[in-house]
Amino acid sequence: MFHKEDLLYYTLGPLLVPLLPLLYWQGKQIIQKVPRLPEAKGNEGCTKKGSQKQRVVLGLGESTMAGLGVAHQNEGFIGNFCEALQQQTQQSIVWEVVAKSGIKAEGVCKQLLPKIKTEQPDIIVIALGGNDAFALRSPRQWARDSTALVHALREKFAPQTPIVFTNMPPIRYFPAFTPLIQKVIGGLVDLYRNKWRRYLSSFHNVYFNDEIIHFSTWNKRYQINVSPETLFSDGVHPSRATYQLWGQDMAQFCKEKIL
C-alpha cells in the first residue's frame, strides 16, 4: 500500500541524485577511517539460573546483533538484553544469536534462517534497518522484506511466537558520519520506522520498539551522564555501555508488551 513515506521517498529521491557521487565519496572516506571490527564471539549462552522455568531467546540481525564493538556476546546486545530479562522475570534465559554484519532484511531468510539451531524460541528479537538504508532501499522494499521475514519465521516456528523488532539505528547521531550522510541516510531510516509502524496492525504477536534512540533520553531515564562519543566503539557501532543501555531498554519493552 502506498503511504506518505513512499511519496516522500519517490519525490525527494530524484532531488538527491546530483548528491550521489558526493555521498559515495564520503562513504568511501568513512570506510577508510573507521576500523573494521570483528563480530563478537559466543553466539550461544545463558544467564545465571533464576527459577526452574527457562526462556529461550533467538536474536537475528545485522552488525548490532552480531556484537560489533565488543569481544563477546555477553557484553553485546543479546547478553545485556537477556541479563535484564532474567532480572525482571527471575527466570533463566538461554539464547542464540544468528547475525551477520552487512546483511539486509532480504538476506536474512536465505542466509541466516538455515543456520538457526534453536528448535522453538520463546521470543525472537530482530535488529535490522541500517544496511537497507545504506543501500538506499525504498520504504516499500523495507516493509516487504521485513514482512517476508515475519512470514518465514511463522512457518519455521510456532505461529504464536512473539517477534520483536528493536529500535531503528540512530544514524543521525553517528559521530563518524558527515552531516550529509546523517541527514540523508538518517532521514531514510525515519521513513522505514513510520512505514513499519503502519504494518504492525496486520500481524499478531509482532512488536516494534519505534522509540527514536536519543542519548539524552537514556541519560534522563537511567539517571546517568554519558556523552554521545562514549556510546560508540568506532563512531558507528555501539560501545559496551550502549549495548548495556539498549539491552535494558528492550528488556523493559518486552516486559511491558509481552511478558
N, C-alpha and C positions, 0 to 999 in steps of 0.2 A: 504494500500500500504506500502511496506517495504522501509524504508528510513535509512539514516545514523544513526539517533538517535536509531532506533531499533537494528541496528548492534552493536552499542556501548553497549546498554543495555544487549544484549544476549551474547556479547563477554566478557565484563568486569564483568557482574553479577556473573558468576561462580567463578571468581577470588576472589570475596568478601565473598564467603561462609564461609571460615575459620574465618572471622571477625564478622560474625553474632552474636555469643554469646557475644562478647565484645560490639557490638552496642546495643544489647538488655540490657546488664547490665548497660551501660552508660545511656541509655534511662530511665531505672528504677530509676537511681540515680537522673536524672534531674527532673523526675516527683515528687520525694520526696522533692526536694529542692524548686521547683517553686511553688508558691502559686496557688491554684485553684481559678480562677477568675470567678465571675458570669457574665452572659450575661447582656448587658445594657438594661435598661428599656425604654419603649416608642417606640414601633415598628411602630407607625403611627404618622405623624406630618406634618407640613407645614412651609415654610419660611414666613417672613413678606410679606405682599401683595405688589407686584410691580405694574404691569398693570392689566387690566381686563382679559388679557389672562393668562392661567394657564397650567402648565405642570404637568404630573403625572409620578413619578419615582418609579420603583419597584426594590428593592435590594434583591438579592439572594446570599446565600453562606455559608461559614464556619465561624470560630470564629471572623475573622476580620470584616466581615459584621455584625455579631451578637454583635459587640461592646465590646468585652472583653478588659478590661483595662480602661474603663470609666464607669461612673454611668448611663448616659442617652445617647440615640442615637443622641441627639442634639450635643453631644461632640464627637461622633464617626464618622466613615467614611461617612455614608449616610447624617448625619446632615451637616457636613462641605462641602460635595460634592454639596448638594442642595443649601446651602447658597452661595457658589461660583457661581453656575449655575444661581441663581437668580440675583446676581450682574452683571453677564456677559450679561444676556438676558433681564433684567428688567421685568421678568415675575415671578409671584409667583409659588412656587413649592410645590406640595402635594406629600408626599412619604409614602411608606410602606416597611418595612423590614421583610423578611421571611428567617430566617437564623438559623443555629444550629451549635454549637461548636462540632467539631469532625466529621462532615459529609464529605463524599467523593462525587465526581461528580455523581457516580452511584446512590447515595441515594437521590439526590435532587428531581428527578422526582416522586418517590414514597412517600417521607416523607414531602417535602416542597410544591410542586405544589398544592396539595389538600388544603393547608391552606391559599392560596392567596385569599384576599378579593377584591383586585383591579380588576375591570372589564376590563379595557383597558389602560395599561400604554403607555406613550409616549416614554419612554426609560426604558430598562431593563439593570441593571448593575449586573454583576456576579463576585464574588470573591471566587475562588477555587484553589486547587492545593496542598496546604500544607499537608493535611491529606492523599491524594493519594500518595504523595511522602513518607510519613512515613509508609504507608502500602506497600511500595516498588512495587507499581503497575507499569507496563511497560508503555512506551510512547504510544504504540498502544492502551492499555486499557484506558489510559487517554483521548486520542483523540476519541476513540469510545464512551466513556461515555459522553464526552462533546458534541459530535455530536448528541447523542440521546437526550440530554437536549435541544439543539437548536431545534430539530425537535418537541419535546414535547411542547416547547414554541410557535412554529409556529402553532401548532394545537390548542393551547389554546387561543392565541391572534391573532390579525390581522397579516397576514404574512409579512407585510412591517415594523412592529415594530422594531426599532433599538435595537440590542442586543450588549452590550459592556462587554468584559471580561477585568478585571483590570490586572495590573501587577502581575506576579507570586511573591510569598512571597520570600524575600531576605534571605533565610535560611543560606546562607554562612556568614551572618553578625549577626546572633542571638547570643548575649553575653552569654546566659545561656548554649549554646551547646558546646560540646567538639570539637576540631579541626577535629576529625574523622567524627563525625556526620555532621558538617558543610560541609565537603568535599563530603561525600557520598550522603547525602540527598540533599544538595545544588546542587551537580552535576546532580542528577536525575531531579530536578526542571528545570535545564538548558535544559535538553533533552525534557521535556514537552513543554517548551517555543518554542524551534525550531520545534518540531513536530506540535504544534497547529498553528504556523505561516504558515506552509505549507498548512493546511486545509482551511484557510480563503478564498482562491480564489474560492472555491466551494460553498460559501454562498453569499447571498445577504443581505446587511444591518447587517452584523455581523462584529464587530470590536474587536481588541485585542491590548491593550497597551503593546507592547513587550519590552519596555524600561526596562532595569535592574535597579531596585531601588538601588541607591548608594547615601549615605547621603552627600557625598562631592558634588555630582551633585546638590542636593537640596540646599545646602549651597550657591553654586555659583548662581544658578538660582533665588533664592529668597533673595539673599544678607543677609544671616543670618549666625550665627556661633554657631551651636549646636553640642554637642558631641554625638556619637552613643549611649552612655549609657542613655542619657536623652530622647532618642527616643523610648525606650521600657519601658513598665509598669512593666514587670516582667522578662525581659531578653528574652522573646519570643513574647509577643503580643505588639502591638503599644501603645504608650502613647498618651495622648491628643494632644500633639504637632505634633506627626506623623500623626494622623488622620487628623489634620488640613492641613498639607502639602500635604498629599496624596489626600485628597478630592479636594484641589485646583488644583492639578496636573491633576487629572482625569476629572475635570470640563473643564479645558483648552483643554484637549484631545478631549472631546466630542464636544466642541465648534468648534474646527478645523475640526473634521472628520464628524460631523453630522449636527450641527446647522448652 
